[in-house]
Amino acid sequence: MLLVVAAIIRHPDNGRILLSQRPAHKHKGGCWEFPGGKVEPDEALDAALARELHEELGLTVRECRPFMTIDHAYPELSVRLCFREVTAFEGEPHGREGQPVDWFTADALADLPFPEANQPVVTALGLPDQLLVLPDTLSCTPPDDWQKRLADAVAAGCRLVYLRGDHDRATLASLARVAQAAGARVLVADNVALARDTGADGVHLRSGLTDAQIAQVIKEGGDSLLYSMACHDEAELERARRAGVDLVMLSPVHATPTHPDAAGLGWERFRTLAEGQPFSVYALGGVGPQDLDVAREHGARGVAGIRAFW
């Protein structure tokens, strides 16, 4: 497997994302890509990224951190892409090898041609670091209280919210409006019609659904919705890969008070399961916002939770 490191570089003034275009004569020529290149034997990822960005773009990397890792098999080769988020750099990027380079808004990425292995990152860039799972006890909470707590959670960084619980459509629609007004996207459980009726942005596919039911939901929803799944092991991750979902919540990282009999995966087992997946993986179970960097180091796109975020 070819090991490649690639950079997500945001403009310090406007947040646009830097891309370079592959030469026409190379594999996937003409496609836009996140700049980077091949990792040499025994070379650390950060060192490889710094070398490649200096050689290709004339940039000096000062700080970077993991973003996500994707494995992809093309007919002609297999590649592992290790994406790093560059958080500090010096220099003005330019194509030192003659390649076009440009800055794009995150919204514009969906309309650009990318190599297939880059597509999960294009989706991931539209997702937040934190995902809130609504508590089951919401029905016991006064409306004024949960509206404020939901808006506060979104303001604190939970810009994706799974509206868990057996609420009626009116309540779900009200929850969706509050979360969206605060700047978040929302998911409802299992049902495309419910998502459309409540104004939700996507569907969370619970583990009790069959493969046929999952396929039917995604067929009904089409490309206009986000799709999430709950996963606990390799078999369920394989189902998510077959379904082509956008993200999964992988749990439990640690044992939790609500599920004391469920043994936690631990971070090393979590890494084994999360790294290389063709979708964003959110760490769930005994984690909070303070665990984001650890989760990223172990293959997660972000962290998800209930009490720690509510």
C-alpha positions in Angstrom: 0.0 0.0 0.0 1.3 3.4 -1.0 1.6 5.7 2.0 0.8 9.3 1.3 0.4 12.4 3.6 -1.9 15.2 2.6 -2.6 18.6 4.0 -5.7 20.6 4.8 -4.6 24.2 4.8 -7.0 27.0 5.5 -6.4 30.6 4.6 -5.7 32.6 7.9 -8.0 35.4 6.8 -11.0 33.8 5.2 -10.9 30.1 6.0 -10.7 29.0 2.3 -9.0 25.7 1.6 -5.9 25.3 -0.5 -5.9 22.7 -3.3 -3.5 21.9 -6.1 -4.4 20.3 -9.5 -2.8 17.1 -10.6 -0.8 17.2 -13.9 -2.7 15.7 -16.8 -0.1 12.9 -17.4 -0.3 11.6 -13.8 -2.7 9.2 -12.1 -6.0 11.0 -11.8 -4.6 13.8 -13.9 -6.7 17.0 -13.9 -8.3 16.3 -10.6 -7.9 18.7 -7.7 -6.4 17.3 -4.5 -5.2 18.2 -1.1 -1.4 18.9 -1.4 1.1 16.4 -0.2 2.9 13.4 -1.4 4.6 10.0 -0.8 6.0 9.2 2.6 9.6 7.9 2.4 10.7 4.8 4.3 11.1 5.4 8.0 9.9 9.0 7.6 7.6 10.5 10.2 4.3 11.8 8.8 4.8 15.4 10.1 8.3 15.4 8.6 7.0 14.1 5.3 4.3 16.7 5.2 6.7 19.5 5.9 9.1 18.3 3.2 6.4 17.9 0.6 4.7 21.3 1.2 8.1 23.0 1.0 9.0 21.2 -2.2 5.6 21.7 -3.9 4.3 25.0 -2.5 7.2 26.8 -0.9 5.5 26.7 2.5 7.1 26.1 5.9 4.8 24.2 8.3 4.9 25.3 11.9 2.1 23.3 13.4 -0.2 20.4 12.2 -2.4 17.8 13.8 -4.1 14.6 12.5 -7.4 14.9 10.7 -8.4 11.5 9.3 -6.8 8.5 7.5 -8.4 6.8 4.5 -7.6 3.6 2.8 -8.6 3.3 -0.9 -8.0 0.6 -3.5 -7.8 1.8 -7.1 -7.7 -0.8 -9.8 -4.0 0.1 -10.4 -2.8 0.7 -6.8 -3.9 0.8 -3.1 -3.2 3.9 -1.1 -3.4 5.0 2.5 -3.9 8.8 2.8 -3.0 10.3 6.1 -4.5 13.8 6.3 -3.0 16.4 8.5 -4.6 19.8 9.4 -2.0 22.5 9.1 -2.8 25.0 11.8 0.2 27.3 11.3 2.5 27.9 8.3 4.7 30.6 6.7 5.0 31.6 3.1 2.8 32.3 0.2 1.8 29.1 -1.6 2.6 28.7 -5.3 3.1 25.8 -7.6 6.8 25.2 -7.5 6.4 22.3 -10.0 4.2 24.2 -12.4 0.9 22.9 -10.9 -2.1 25.2 -10.6 -3.0 26.0 -6.9 -6.0 27.9 -5.6 -8.1 28.7 -2.5 -11.7 27.4 -2.4 -14.6 27.8 0.0 -15.7 24.6 1.7 -19.0 24.8 -0.2 -17.3 24.9 -3.6 -15.4 21.6 -3.0 -18.5 19.5 -3.8 -18.4 20.7 -7.4 -14.8 20.0 -8.1 -13.3 16.7 -9.5 -11.3 14.9 -6.8 -9.6 11.5 -6.8 -12.0 9.0 -5.2 -9.8 8.6 -2.1 -10.2 12.3 -1.4 -14.0 12.3 -1.4 -14.5 11.3 2.3 -12.4 14.3 3.3 -14.5 16.6 1.2 -17.6 15.5 3.2 -15.7 15.6 6.5 -14.7 19.2 6.0 -18.4 20.0 6.1 -18.8 18.3 9.5 -17.9 19.7 12.9 -15.5 18.4 15.6 -18.3 17.8 18.1 -21.6 15.9 17.7 -24.4 16.1 20.3 -26.6 13.1 21.0 -29.8 14.3 22.6 -30.5 12.8 26.1 -33.4 10.4 26.5 -34.6 12.5 29.5 -35.6 15.5 27.3 -39.3 14.8 27.9 -38.8 15.6 31.6 -37.1 18.9 30.8 -39.2 22.1 30.5 -39.2 23.5 26.9 -37.6 26.8 27.8 -34.7 24.9 29.5 -34.0 22.4 26.7 -34.2 25.2 24.1 -31.6 27.2 25.9 -29.4 24.1 26.6 -29.6 23.0 23.0 -28.7 26.4 21.7 -25.8 26.6 24.2 -24.5 23.2 23.1 -24.5 24.3 19.5 -22.7 27.6 20.4 -20.1 25.6 22.2 -19.2 23.6 19.1 -21.8 20.9 18.6 -22.8 21.8 15.1 -24.3 18.4 14.4 -27.1 17.1 16.6 -28.8 13.7 16.6 -32.3 14.1 17.8 -32.6 10.8 19.6 -35.7 9.8 21.4 -39.3 8.8 20.6 -40.6 12.4 20.2 -43.6 13.3 18.1 -43.1 15.1 14.8 -44.0 18.5 16.2 -41.4 18.2 19.0 -38.7 17.0 16.5 -39.5 19.9 14.2 -39.2 22.3 17.1 -35.9 20.8 18.2 -34.6 21.0 14.6 -35.5 24.7 14.3 -33.8 25.6 17.5 -30.6 23.7 16.6 -30.5 25.0 13.0 -31.2 28.6 14.1 -28.1 28.2 16.4 -26.0 27.0 13.4 -26.2 23.2 13.6 -27.4 20.5 11.3 -29.7 17.8 12.7 -30.3 14.1 12.2 -33.4 12.0 13.0 -33.7 8.3 13.3 -34.2 5.9 10.4 -36.9 7.7 8.4 -36.5 9.8 5.3 -40.1 11.0 5.5 -39.6 12.1 9.1 -36.5 14.0 8.1 -38.3 15.9 5.4 -41.4 16.6 7.6 -39.3 18.0 10.4 -36.7 19.8 8.3 -33.9 17.6 9.4 -30.6 17.5 7.5 -30.0 13.8 7.6 -30.9 10.3 9.0 -29.2 8.3 11.7 -29.4 4.6 10.9 -29.7 2.6 14.1 -28.1 -0.8 14.4 -31.4 -2.7 14.4 -32.0 -2.0 10.7 -31.3 -4.7 8.2 -29.0 -4.1 5.2 -32.1 -4.0 2.9 -33.7 -1.4 5.1 -30.6 0.7 5.2 -30.3 0.6 1.4 -33.9 1.6 1.1 -33.5 4.6 3.4 -30.5 5.8 1.4 -32.3 5.3 -1.9 -35.3 7.3 -0.7 -33.2 10.1 0.7 -30.7 10.4 -2.2 -27.7 12.7 -2.1 -29.6 15.6 -0.4 -29.3 14.1 3.1 -26.5 13.1 5.5 -26.3 9.5 6.6 -25.0 8.3 10.0 -24.8 4.9 11.6 -24.1 3.5 15.0 -21.2 1.0 15.0 -19.6 -1.1 17.7 -17.4 -3.6 15.9 -15.8 -4.4 12.6 -18.9 -6.2 11.3 -21.0 -3.1 11.8 -18.3 -0.9 10.2 -18.3 -3.2 7.2 -22.1 -2.6 6.9 -21.5 1.1 7.0 -18.9 0.8 4.2 -21.3 -1.2 2.1 -24.0 1.3 2.7 -21.8 4.3 1.8 -22.7 6.4 4.8 -21.1 9.8 5.6 -20.2 9.2 9.2 -20.5 6.7 12.0 -20.5 6.9 15.8 -18.1 4.2 17.1 -18.7 3.2 20.7 -18.1 2.8 23.5 -14.6 4.1 23.8 -15.0 3.8 27.6 -17.6 2.2 29.8 -20.3 4.6 30.8 -22.8 4.8 33.7 -25.7 4.2 31.4 -24.1 1.1 29.9 -21.9 -0.3 32.7 -21.8 -3.8 31.3 -20.5 -2.7 27.9 -16.8 -3.0 27.9 -15.0 -0.1 26.4 -13.0 -0.4 23.3 -10.1 1.6 24.6 -8.2 4.0 22.4 -5.9 1.5 20.8 -8.7 -0.8 19.7 -10.6 2.3 18.6 -7.7 3.2 16.4 -7.6 -0.2 14.8 -11.2 0.0 13.9 -11.3 3.7 12.9 -8.2 4.3 10.8 -8.6 3.8 7.1 -12.4 4.0 7.0 -14.0 5.8 4.0 -16.2 8.0 6.2 -15.9 10.2 9.3 -15.7 8.3 12.6 -16.9 10.0 15.8 -15.7 8.6 19.1 -18.6 8.0 21.5 -18.8 6.7 25.0 -17.2 8.4 28.0 -15.6 11.1 26.0 -16.0 14.9 25.9 -14.8 18.0 24.1 -11.5 17.8 26.0 -10.7 14.4 24.3 -10.8 15.8 20.7 -7.0 15.7 20.2 -6.7 12.2 21.7 -9.5 11.0 19.5 -7.9 12.6 16.4 -4.6 10.9 17.2 -6.5 7.6 17.2 -8.3 7.9 13.9 -11.4 9.9 14.8 -12.8 12.9 12.9 -14.4 14.1 16.0 -16.1 13.3 19.4 -19.7 12.6 20.2 -21.5 12.5 23.5 -24.6 13.2 25.6 -23.9 14.4 29.1 -20.5 15.9 28.4 -22.0 18.1 25.7 -25.5 18.8 27.2 
